[in-house]
Amino acid sequence: MIDVRQKSSVGDTAAEYIVTIPDEIDSDGEGLWKIVPGGRSFGFEGDDLAEFVRLCVLRLLQVGAVPVRHAKMGKLAWAEQTQYGTTRDEIADAIVAEWLEAGGGNPEWSWLWFVTRGVLQTSRRWQADSQKSD
C-alpha cells in the first residue's frame, strides 16, 4: 500500500493529486500520459507507481469518466474503449496491466484518456478544410 501522504516537489500530497485528478474530464479530458509522471513526482516507481496509477484510474471511473482514445474517423473526437471490462476494478486492473505490458514507461500523449460520457458523445473532431488546387 502506497503512502498517499507522500509529497511531490511542489508540496501537494498523492492523496490530493488523486482527489483532484478528475478536474478536467468534463472538458479537455485527463490523459494517462500525465498520470504516470504525476506518480513519479511523488517518488513512486515499480509496484508503488502501478498502485498509484490504479488509484487514479479508479478515481476517474468513480466520478463517471470513461476510457477513450482519439477517434481516427467520424465526427466525434473520442472513441470509447470498452475492451477493459465492465466493473471499475476490472477496467482499472486491465488498464494498468496494458500499461505495464507496454513497458511501464511514460505513455504517449495519444495513448489513453478519460472523459465524461457527455464529452464522449458531443466533442467534435477537428477537421482541416481541404482545398483542391488546380
C-alpha positions in Angstrom: 0.0 0.0 0.0 1.5 3.3 -1.0 1.7 6.2 1.4 -0.7 8.7 -0.1 0.7 11.4 2.3 3.9 11.3 0.2 4.6 14.9 -1.1 5.7 16.0 -4.5 8.4 18.6 -5.1 5.6 21.3 -5.2 4.2 20.2 -1.9 0.9 18.5 -2.7 0.3 15.0 -1.5 -0.5 11.9 -3.5 -3.9 11.9 -1.9 -4.6 15.5 -3.0 -3.5 14.6 -6.5 -5.8 11.6 -6.7 -8.8 13.5 -5.4 -8.3 16.3 -8.0 -7.4 14.1 -11.0 -10.9 14.3 -12.4 -10.9 18.1 -12.6 -10.6 18.2 -16.5 -12.7 15.2 -17.5 -15.7 17.4 -18.4 -13.6 19.5 -20.8 -10.2 18.5 -22.2 -10.0 15.1 -20.5 -7.3 13.5 -18.4 -4.6 11.5 -20.1 -2.6 8.6 -18.8 0.4 10.5 -20.1 0.0 12.9 -17.2 -0.9 10.4 -14.5 2.3 8.2 -14.8 4.8 11.1 -14.5 2.5 12.6 -11.8 3.1 9.4 -9.8 6.8 9.6 -10.4 6.7 13.2 -9.0 5.9 11.6 -5.6 8.8 9.2 -5.9 6.7 6.2 -6.8 8.3 3.5 -9.0 7.6 -0.1 -9.8 4.7 -1.7 -7.8 4.1 1.6 -6.0 3.8 3.5 -9.3 1.4 0.8 -10.6 -0.7 1.2 -7.5 -0.8 5.0 -7.8 -1.9 4.7 -11.5 -4.6 2.2 -10.5 -5.9 4.5 -7.7 -6.0 7.4 -10.2 -7.9 5.3 -12.8 -10.3 4.1 -10.1 -10.9 7.7 -9.0 -11.6 8.8 -12.6 -14.1 5.9 -13.1 -15.8 6.6 -9.7 -16.8 10.1 -10.9 -18.1 8.9 -14.2 -15.1 9.1 -16.6 -14.8 6.5 -19.4 -11.6 5.4 -21.1 -11.2 6.8 -24.6 -8.8 7.2 -27.4 -8.8 9.9 -30.1 -11.1 8.9 -32.8 -9.5 8.4 -36.2 -12.7 8.6 -38.2 -16.1 10.1 -37.8 -17.4 13.3 -36.5 -16.7 12.7 -32.8 -13.3 13.4 -31.1 -13.3 10.3 -28.9 -13.8 6.6 -29.2 -14.8 4.7 -26.1 -12.5 1.8 -25.1 -14.8 -1.0 -23.9 -12.3 -3.8 -24.0 -11.1 -3.3 -20.5 -14.0 -4.9 -18.7 -17.3 -3.9 -17.1 -16.6 -3.2 -13.4 -14.4 -0.4 -12.2 -11.9 -2.8 -10.7 -11.7 -4.8 -13.9 -11.2 -1.7 -16.0 -8.5 -0.3 -13.7 -6.7 -3.6 -13.5 -6.8 -4.1 -17.3 -5.5 -0.5 -18.0 -2.6 -0.9 -15.5 -1.8 -4.4 -16.9 -1.8 -3.0 -20.5 0.5 -0.1 -19.5 2.9 -2.5 -17.7 2.9 -4.9 -20.7 3.9 -1.9 -22.8 7.0 -1.4 -20.6 5.6 0.8 -17.8 7.1 3.9 -19.2 5.6 7.3 -19.7 2.7 6.7 -22.2 2.5 8.6 -25.4 0.2 11.7 -25.4 -2.3 9.9 -27.6 -2.4 6.6 -25.8 -5.4 6.6 -23.3 -7.6 9.4 -22.0 -10.6 9.7 -19.7 -13.6 12.0 -20.3 -17.2 12.1 -19.1 -19.8 10.3 -21.2 -21.2 13.8 -22.1 -17.9 14.9 -23.6 -17.6 11.5 -25.3 -20.9 12.0 -27.0 -20.6 15.6 -28.0 -17.0 16.6 -28.7 -16.3 17.0 -32.4 -13.1 16.1 -34.1 -11.0 19.0 -35.6 -11.1 18.6 -39.3 -8.9 20.6 -41.5 -10.6 22.2 -44.5 -9.3 20.6 -47.6 -8.8 22.8 -50.6 -8.1 21.3 -54.0 -5.5 23.0 -56.1 -6.0 23.0 -59.8 
